Amino acid sequence: MNGFDLMNLPCYYLELGQDSLKALGGEAGLELPLERQADGRLAEGCRERVTQRLQAFLRKRPWQPRARVFCALGARGVALRRLTLPASSKEELPRLLALQMESEFPLPPDELAWGYRQLEAGGSAPNGPNGKRELLVAAVKKEVLEDYAQILTACGASPVFTLAALARSYVCPHPPAAYGVLDLGPRSSELAIFDHGLPTAVRVLPWGGQDLAQASGKAEAGPAQAVSLNGQAGPAARAAAETALDCLVRSVTGQLAGRKIYLTGLSNWRPDLASQLGDALGKGVECEAVKLPPGEGRSAAILGLKQAIERDGGWPSLVLQTKPSNGSARVVQRAPLKWAALAALLALAALAAPYGEALLLKPRLAGKLAAINKEKGKLGAVDRELDFLRYLKQNQPPYLDALFIMSKAGPPGLRFDTLSMNRRGEVSLRGSLKDAQQVADFRAKLLDSGCFTNVVVEEQTPTPDRQKLIVRMSAQWKAAAGREALAGALAASEAEKPKTAGKQTPTNASPAATALPGAPLPPLPRKDTNQ
């Protein structure tokens, strides 16, 4: 695309006149006649034809973004005002401007499509004193813009509206400080007066190219027939042209004194029209025809708007918008059907997402359940092995426990010669002790340990040197349920081992005493030793 592409969106340019619509997109142009009702709005049949032709011209596909269409609106029905407002913030400016417009325009702001441009300091349009703002305001009936906005929205485009009179000023070569732009149309013309690049007045003149044709007796002549009314025609044709120009001069006289006027529109078909109009106006008014490239859609408004978009950073300097009652600016557009369908599709997708997730994860969940069931089958074997180990623990003979109790209960110097134990719990031992008192203490400690039900001293025989007693004893284990207290005593004794690990063992201790370190048990009450 040759024009400016705002944010990589396709751009098109339109001129919306009273009798025709002109469009330009890249190198392609389009011109369509317009039919209007008595109130000035587009006829229904014309709206349908224009919509169909624009849809084919824009060539928008459903997957493509909306095309940006910059529209130059004709001057019919447009009002310009210069307003001065008190100093205010940017947020308060639209509200203050709407209040000021109620006294300056015949219609309330809510019924107008309007835009404004702040006048820059310098030149003949400085900002007001004491920080006041000077604004150029343009307004037109809202229904005019809504007709065009609905057509362009139906074509998949986003319209931006500005003034055609302001856009034509961009094609004027080397304009002075004060000048005018006169666009000559087939039935009417538009005159815009500029002061330092800003329009101060816009008028619609009831004069067009058909007036020249009618004056020469060619009422049906259009721009193409007007070429024959040049300086080389006969005296009658030249006289008719001068008479027709007098009507135009009377409409323009008094507004362009000492100014320069640029001619667009029919001046491309009448090369001598600029000089004839300048001579007729006189009073130092200079007329210059603006030369434009030929082709459909290449009007002064469209080409000027294209230059303005490229020069001013992708946006017109003055944009007409509809203003809702809350003060925010927008153009009412109907939501395309495809967006409604897309919203419905997204809603269905959101509702179906949980079910879709369940269907996708069902095979994975089934695999996990199969693995759990497979592992569950192994629990029976684990339970059987655990029961077997518990049985062994509960029914194993307490050999080590009995030896531990004997070693803890034995006094220093105890010596075992023989020791026998069987699974029935019968214990028999033969050893040597120092005296009868040690024998009695040893027996009492074995009984108090809780491991044995009874302990019997079967024989006490002194040694030949009378230094020790040879003792033979027998005992019986308690049942497994009665040895629970013994398990707690053994755990407490094991906890005390780190505390006594570093102590020296007496040199005269017996092997049984040195086998299991720890302090000897406290003395127990004496019992009868003659059992």
C-alpha positions in Angstrom: 0.0 0.0 0.0 1.3 3.4 -0.9 -0.4 5.3 1.9 0.4 5.3 5.5 -0.3 2.0 7.2 -1.4 2.6 10.8 -0.2 -0.2 13.0 0.2 -2.5 9.9 -3.6 -2.1 9.1 -4.7 -1.6 5.6 -5.7 2.1 5.0 -8.2 3.5 2.5 -9.3 7.1 1.8 -12.9 8.3 1.0 -14.4 11.6 0.1 -18.1 11.8 1.0 -19.7 14.5 -1.1 -23.3 15.5 -1.7 -23.6 13.7 -5.0 -20.8 11.2 -5.1 -18.5 9.0 -3.1 -14.9 8.6 -4.1 -12.5 6.1 -2.7 -8.8 5.3 -3.1 -6.9 2.3 -1.8 -3.3 1.9 -3.0 -3.5 2.4 -6.8 -7.1 1.4 -7.1 -9.9 4.0 -7.2 -13.6 4.0 -7.1 -16.3 6.6 -7.8 -20.0 6.0 -7.0 -23.1 8.4 -7.4 -25.2 9.0 -4.3 -29.0 9.4 -4.1 -30.5 11.2 -1.2 -33.9 11.6 0.3 -35.7 14.9 0.9 -34.1 15.3 4.3 -30.6 14.8 2.9 -30.0 11.2 4.1 -29.0 8.4 1.8 -31.8 6.5 0.1 -32.3 2.9 1.1 -31.5 1.5 -2.3 -28.4 3.7 -2.6 -27.2 2.4 0.8 -27.4 -1.2 -0.3 -25.6 -0.5 -3.6 -22.8 1.5 -1.9 -22.4 -1.2 0.7 -22.0 -3.9 -1.9 -19.6 -1.9 -4.0 -17.4 -0.9 -1.0 -17.3 -4.5 0.2 -15.9 -5.6 -3.2 -13.5 -2.6 -3.2 -12.2 -3.2 0.3 -11.8 -7.0 -0.3 -11.7 -7.8 3.4 -11.4 -11.5 4.4 -13.0 -12.8 7.6 -9.6 -13.5 9.2 -8.1 -10.1 8.3 -8.2 -7.1 10.8 -10.5 -4.2 10.2 -9.3 -1.8 7.5 -8.8 1.8 8.6 -10.8 4.1 6.4 -10.1 7.9 6.6 -13.2 9.8 5.4 -13.2 13.4 4.2 -16.7 14.8 4.8 -18.2 17.5 2.5 -19.0 20.9 3.9 -22.8 20.7 3.5 -24.3 20.9 7.0 -20.9 21.5 8.7 -20.5 24.5 11.1 -17.2 26.0 12.2 -16.7 28.0 15.4 -13.7 29.5 17.3 -14.4 29.1 21.0 -12.4 30.5 24.0 -12.5 28.4 27.2 -11.1 29.1 30.6 -8.0 27.2 31.7 -8.8 23.6 32.6 -7.3 20.2 32.8 -7.3 17.8 29.8 -10.1 15.7 31.5 -12.3 18.7 32.1 -11.9 20.2 28.6 -14.6 18.1 26.8 -17.2 18.9 29.5 -16.5 22.6 29.3 -16.5 22.5 25.6 -19.9 20.8 25.5 -21.4 23.5 27.8 -20.0 26.2 25.5 -21.3 24.5 22.4 -24.9 24.6 23.7 -24.9 28.4 23.3 -23.0 28.5 20.0 -24.8 25.8 18.0 -28.5 25.4 17.3 -28.5 21.7 18.3 -27.3 20.2 21.7 -24.0 18.4 21.7 -25.6 15.0 22.1 -27.3 15.4 18.7 -24.0 16.5 17.0 -20.9 14.8 15.7 -18.2 17.2 16.5 -14.5 17.6 17.0 -12.0 20.2 18.0 -8.5 21.3 17.5 -6.5 23.5 19.9 -5.1 26.6 18.2 -1.4 26.9 18.7 0.3 30.0 20.0 1.8 32.3 17.4 0.6 33.8 14.1 -2.9 35.3 14.0 -4.5 32.5 16.2 -2.7 32.6 19.6 -4.0 31.1 22.8 -6.0 33.6 24.8 -4.6 35.6 27.7 -4.5 34.3 31.3 -4.0 30.8 30.1 -7.3 30.5 28.3 -7.7 28.0 25.5 -8.7 28.9 21.9 -10.3 26.0 20.0 -11.5 25.4 16.5 -14.7 23.4 16.7 -16.4 21.7 13.7 -19.9 20.1 14.1 -22.4 18.3 11.9 -25.6 16.4 12.6 -24.9 13.0 14.2 -27.2 11.1 11.8 -25.0 12.1 8.9 -22.0 10.3 10.3 -24.0 7.4 11.5 -25.2 6.6 8.0 -21.7 6.4 6.7 -20.4 4.7 9.8 -23.0 1.9 9.5 -22.1 1.3 5.8 -18.4 1.1 6.5 -18.8 -1.1 9.6 -20.9 -3.5 7.5 -18.0 -3.6 5.1 -15.6 -4.6 7.9 -13.9 -1.2 8.2 -13.2 1.3 11.0 -14.0 4.8 9.8 -12.3 8.0 10.9 -14.1 11.2 9.9 -12.5 14.6 9.2 -13.4 17.7 7.0 -12.7 17.5 3.3 -12.2 21.3 3.2 -9.3 20.9 5.7 -7.8 18.0 3.8 -7.7 19.9 0.5 -5.4 22.5 2.0 -2.6 19.9 2.0 -2.4 19.8 -1.8 -2.0 23.5 -2.2 1.6 24.3 -3.3 3.3 27.0 -1.1 0.2 28.5 0.4 0.5 32.1 1.9 -0.7 33.1 5.3 -4.2 33.9 4.1 -5.7 32.0 1.2 -8.8 30.1 0.1 -9.6 26.8 -1.5 -12.4 26.6 -4.0 -13.5 23.1 -5.0 -15.7 23.2 -8.1 -18.2 20.3 -8.3 -20.8 19.3 -11.0 -23.7 20.9 -9.1 -22.2 22.8 -6.2 -18.9 24.1 -5.0 -17.2 24.4 -1.6 -15.2 27.5 -0.5 -12.9 27.3 2.5 -11.0 30.3 3.9 -7.7 29.6 5.7 -5.7 31.8 8.0 -2.2 30.4 8.9 -3.3 26.9 7.9 -6.5 26.8 9.8 -10.0 27.1 8.3 -11.9 30.1 9.5 -15.0 29.6 7.3 -16.5 27.0 5.1 -19.3 27.7 2.6 -21.3 25.7 0.1 -21.8 27.7 -3.1 -24.8 26.9 -5.4 -22.7 26.8 -8.5 -21.1 23.9 -10.4 -19.9 22.7 -13.8 -23.5 22.2 -15.0 -24.0 25.9 -14.8 -21.4 26.3 -17.6 -23.1 23.7 -19.6 -26.6 25.2 -19.2 -25.3 28.6 -20.1 -24.0 27.2 -23.4 -27.2 25.4 -24.1 -25.9 22.0 -23.0 -27.9 21.3 -19.9 -26.8 17.6 -19.8 -23.1 18.3 -20.2 -20.8 17.1 -17.4 -17.1 17.6 -16.8 -16.2 15.8 -20.0 -18.4 18.1 -22.1 -17.1 21.1 -20.3 -13.7 20.7 -22.0 -15.2 22.0 -25.2 -16.0 25.3 -23.4 -12.3 26.5 -23.5 -10.8 29.6 -25.0 -10.8 28.1 -28.5 -14.7 27.9 -28.6 -16.7 30.4 -30.5 -17.7 33.9 -29.3 -21.2 32.6 -28.1 -19.6 29.9 -26.0 -17.1 32.3 -24.4 -19.9 34.8 -23.6 -22.0 32.1 -22.0 -19.0 31.0 -19.9 -18.4 34.5 -18.7 -22.1 34.9 -17.8 -22.0 31.7 -15.8 -18.8 32.8 -14.1 -20.4 36.1 -13.0 -22.7 34.0 -10.7 -19.7 32.4 -9.1 -17.9 35.8 -8.7 -20.9 37.3 -7.0 -20.9 34.4 -4.5 -17.1 34.8 -3.8 -16.8 38.6 -3.9 -16.1 40.2 -0.6 -14.5 37.1 1.0 -11.2 36.9 -0.9 -10.0 40.5 -1.3 -6.2 40.6 -1.3 -6.0 36.8 -1.0 -4.9 33.9 -3.1 -7.4 31.2 -4.1 -6.6 27.6 -5.2 -9.0 25.9 -7.6 -9.6 22.1 -7.4 -12.2 19.9 -9.0 -13.3 21.1 -12.4 -10.1 23.1 -12.9 -8.5 19.9 -14.1 -10.9 19.9 -17.1 -10.8 23.7 -17.6 -7.2 24.8 -17.8 -8.3 28.4 -18.5 -10.8 28.6 -15.7 -8.3 29.9 -13.1 -7.2 32.8 -15.2 -10.8 33.7 -16.2 -12.0 33.6 -12.6 -9.0 35.7 -11.5 -9.8 38.3 -14.1 -13.4 38.3 -13.0 -12.6 38.7 -9.3 -10.0 41.4 -9.7 -8.9 43.4 -6.7 -5.6 41.6 -6.4 -7.1 38.2 -6.1 -4.8 35.5 -7.6 -6.2 32.2 -8.8 -4.1 29.1 -9.2 -5.4 25.7 -10.4 -4.0 22.7 -8.4 -2.8 20.0 -10.7 -3.7 16.5 -9.6 -2.9 13.1 -11.2 -5.8 11.7 -13.3 -7.7 8.6 -12.3 -10.7 7.5 -10.3 -10.7 8.4 -6.6 -7.8 11.0 -6.9 -9.7 14.0 -5.8 -8.1 17.0 -4.0 -9.7 15.9 -0.7 -8.5 12.3 -0.9 -4.9 13.1 -2.0 -4.7 15.9 0.7 -6.0 13.6 3.4 -3.4 11.0 2.4 -0.6 13.6 2.7 -2.0 14.7 6.0 -2.0 11.2 7.4 1.6 10.6 6.3 2.8 14.0 7.6 0.9 14.3 10.9 1.8 10.8 12.3 -1.1 8.7 11.1 -4.1 10.8 12.3 -6.0 13.8 11.1 -5.6 17.0 12.9 -9.3 17.3 13.5 -11.6 14.3 13.9 -15.4 14.3 14.0 -16.9 11.9 16.5 -20.2 11.3 18.1 -20.4 12.3 21.7 -22.6 10.2 24.1 -24.2 11.8 27.1 -21.4 10.9 29.4 -18.9 12.9 27.4 -16.8 10.0 26.0 -16.2 9.9 22.3 -17.2 7.0 20.1 -18.8 6.1 16.8 -21.8 3.8 17.2 -21.0 0.6 15.3 -22.9 -2.6 15.1 -21.0 -5.7 16.3 -20.2 -7.9 13.3 -21.9 -11.3 13.3 -18.6 -13.1 13.3 -17.6 -11.6 16.6 -20.9 -12.8 18.2 -20.3 -16.3 16.7 -16.7 -16.3 18.1 -18.0 -15.3 21.5 -20.5 -18.1 21.5 -17.8 -20.5 20.4 -15.5 -19.4 23.2 -18.4 -19.9 25.7 -19.0 -23.4 24.5 -15.3 -24.2 24.7 -15.2 -23.0 28.3 -18.1 -25.2 29.2 -16.7 -28.2 27.4 -13.2 -27.8 28.8 -13.7 -29.9 32.0 -15.3 -32.8 30.0 -12.5 -32.7 27.4 -9.9 -32.8 30.2 -11.6 -35.9 31.6 -11.6 -37.6 28.3 -8.0 -36.8 27.6 -6.8 -38.0 31.1 -9.0 -41.1 31.3 -6.4 -43.5 29.8 -3.7 -42.2 32.2 -6.0 -42.6 35.2 -7.0 -46.2 34.0 -3.3 -47.1 33.9 -2.7 -45.8 37.4 -5.7 -47.7 38.8 -4.4 -50.9 37.1 -1.0 -50.4 38.7 -2.6 -49.9 42.1 -4.7 -53.0 41.8 -1.6 -55.0 40.8 0.3 -53.8 43.8 -2.7 -54.4 46.0 -2.4 -58.2 45.2 1.0 -58.3 46.9 -0.4 -57.0 50.2 -1.6 -60.6 51.2 1.9 -62.0 51.0 3.3 -59.0 53.0 0.6 -59.6 55.7 1.5 -63.3 55.9 5.2 -62.6 56.2 4.5 -60.0 58.9 2.3 -62.4 60.9 5.0 -65.1 60.7 7.6 -62.7 62.0 5.3 -61.6 64.8 4.8 -65.3 65.7 8.5 -65.9 65.9 9.0 -62.9 68.0 6.3 -63.8 70.5 7.2 -67.5 70.7 11.0 -67.5 70.6 12.7 -68.7 73.8 14.2 -65.9 75.9 17.7 -67.2 76.0 19.4 -63.9 75.7 17.0 -62.2 78.1 17.7 -64.9 80.7 21.5 -64.6 80.3 21.2 -60.8 80.6 19.2 -61.0 83.9 21.7 -63.5 85.3 24.7 -61.4 84.4 23.1 -58.3 86.0 22.0 -60.2 89.1 25.2 -62.0 89.7 27.6 -60.6 92.4 31.3 -60.0 91.7 33.3 -63.2 91.6 30.4 -65.3 90.2 31.5 -68.1 88.0 29.3 -70.5 86.0 30.6 -73.9 85.4 27.5 -75.3 83.5 24.3 -73.7 82.3 21.4 -75.4 80.4 18.1 -74.1 79.1 15.4 -75.7 77.0 12.3 -74.5 75.2 10.0 -75.6 78.1 11.6 -72.8 80.2 13.6 -75.1 82.5 16.9 -73.6 83.5 19.7 -75.4 85.4 23.1 -74.0 86.4 26.1 -74.9 88.4 28.6 -72.3 89.6 30.7 -71.0 92.5 30.0 -68.1 94.8 31.8 -66.6 97.7 29.4 -67.4 100.5 25.8 -68.2 101.4 24.9 -64.6 101.5 25.8 -64.1 97.9 23.8 -67.2 97.0 20.7 -65.8 98.8 21.1 -62.3 97.1 21.6 -63.9 93.7 18.4 -66.0 94.1 16.4 -63.0 95.3 17.5 -60.8 92.4 16.5 -63.5 89.9 13.0 -63.7 91.4 12.6 -59.9 91.5 13.6 -59.6 87.8 10.2 -61.0 86.8 11.7 -63.5 84.3 11.4 -66.5 86.5 8.4 -68.0 88.4 10.6 -69.8 90.9 14.3 -70.3 91.7 15.4 -73.3 93.7 18.9 -73.7 95.3 19.3 -77.5 95.0 22.8 -77.8 96.5 25.5 -75.7 98.3 28.8 -77.4 98.8 32.0 -75.7 100.1 35.2 -76.1 98.1 38.1 -78.1 99.7 39.9 -74.8 100.6 36.7 -73.4 102.2 37.0 -70.2 100.0 33.9 -70.6 97.9 30.6 -72.5 97.7 29.7 -74.8 94.8 26.1 -74.1 94.0 23.6 -75.9 91.9 20.3 -74.1 91.1 17.2 -74.6 88.9 14.5 -72.1 87.7 11.5 -71.9 85.5 10.7 -69.1 82.9 7.5 -67.1 83.1 5.0 -67.3 80.3 5.4 -64.7 77.4 2.6 -62.5 78.8 4.3 -62.3 82.2 7.6 -61.0 80.7 6.3 -57.6 79.5 7.8 -55.8 82.5 11.1 -57.5 81.7 11.1 -55.9 78.2 10.8 -52.4 79.7 13.7 -53.1 82.1 15.8 -54.4 79.3 15.1 -51.2 77.1 16.1 -49.0 80.1 19.3 -50.9 80.6 20.2 -50.6 76.9 19.6 -46.8 77.1 22.2 -46.5 80.0 24.9 -48.3 78.0 26.4 -45.1 76.3 26.7 -43.5 79.8 28.8 -46.4 81.2 30.7 -47.3 78.0 33.9 -45.5 79.1 34.1 -46.9 82.6 37.0 -49.3 83.5 36.0 -52.9 84.4 37.5 -54.2 87.7 40.4 -56.6 87.2 38.9 -59.1 89.5 35.5 -59.2 87.8 34.1 -62.4 86.6 33.6 -63.1 82.8 29.8 -63.0 83.3 30.1 -59.5 84.9 32.3 -58.2 82.1 30.2 -59.6 79.3 27.4 -57.0 79.9 28.7 -53.7 81.3 26.6 -51.6 83.7 26.2 -50.9 87.3 25.0 -53.8 89.5 21.4 -53.9 90.6 20.6 -52.3 94.0 20.4 -54.7 96.9 17.1 -56.5 97.2 15.2 -57.6 100.4 16.4 -60.9 101.7 14.2 -63.9 101.4 14.4 -67.4 102.9 17.2 -69.4 101.3 16.2 -72.8 102.5 13.5 -73.3 99.9 
